[in-house]
């Protein structure tokens, strides 16, 4: 039996918000190791750092301004470490003894300064322990992580036991202090290969989990922890819904529990039909998000073909007819992509708003391994050794054109005003002629 320490590092970023962030893969690894007879403990640098929760339980994260790394020193925005203080981190490590192995997870590629700092402090505190790094950064920027993170081993892809396909057991959520909002997952991967998305790099095949197993998992958390709010982490939740999501939602509706679901990753509008829309509303889906990125049909086809404007319009109509309120649904539109100018983005915004839905602007982020990233390198727009800090969606527009970045900020302010003005009357503004297109 070994003594295992799991560590979820800080977020280093210009902006961050907690939409139910939990180190799910790391906690699944923890349960896998625990079932093999090991003692497992967790230090989560984001645990207990909520500063102001909204009505859904999501929150801002405690932060401290820190010096900007050299690679982004010219960016005219403050840079923060989100999570516990260094003193608190040291105090948490002080309470842990006899560590044999340490597993560190990683999120966004541009959060790597937190990973590197955590590993340095862990190696100093536990010099005899082997440190293994995994997660998104370790997978997508494997060479960078191997050469700069300080970990003894950098794992590319899933850890053994990290995927729900590797064994239908639950993540070790009992190690968390705050269980008010918990992530769940019914599907893995995505059937599309969009030019800007890394979903297929992190999960090459699309799979659907047994919906009865997910229902049992949700009911367990409801009973054991009192959890009433659940966040779907799926990339393509509604795909093949006849064998997955619909079955799960029928179970939820029939059992009648007082629980609520959220979809911050976005749902493919193409897969929403009348039955699914009705089940989502009966099962208490809130803050529903649809993924569109753009309403330009040419760009829709060239970037992956995951949605058409008519499919988006129909999905909004079906959700409205099922009882979804205008202020409770948003459409993700991309801004800052090199193939998407401000004028097209403004037309996208006006169109979505005309349908009575809120607009959620998703800033473009170049991700290594995607077709977009390869095209940016090939065209000389970015160097092949671009520091992962510049993958950051908050500042990538600065790298392309500082004046464009200012336009992005102006558009965000405009969208914020539009969304604030939208209430229940938003659905009355739907252009029915567009819905029948």
PyMOL commands that set and color helices and strands:
alter all, ss='L'
color gray80, all
select helices_A, chain A and resi 24-35+70-72+86-94+109-125+136-140+142-148+164-166+173-175+199-202+211-224+245-255+269-271+274-282+297-303+309-321+326-328+342-354+371-378+388-391+396-400+402-421+424-429+432-435
alter helices_A, ss='H'
color red, helices_A
select strands_A, chain A and resi 3-8+11-13+39-44+50-53+59-61+63-66+79-82+101-105+130-133+153-154+181-184+187-188+207-208+229-232+260-262+267-268+288-293+329-335+358-363
alter strands_A, ss='S'
color yellow, strands_A
deselect
rebuild
show_as cartoon
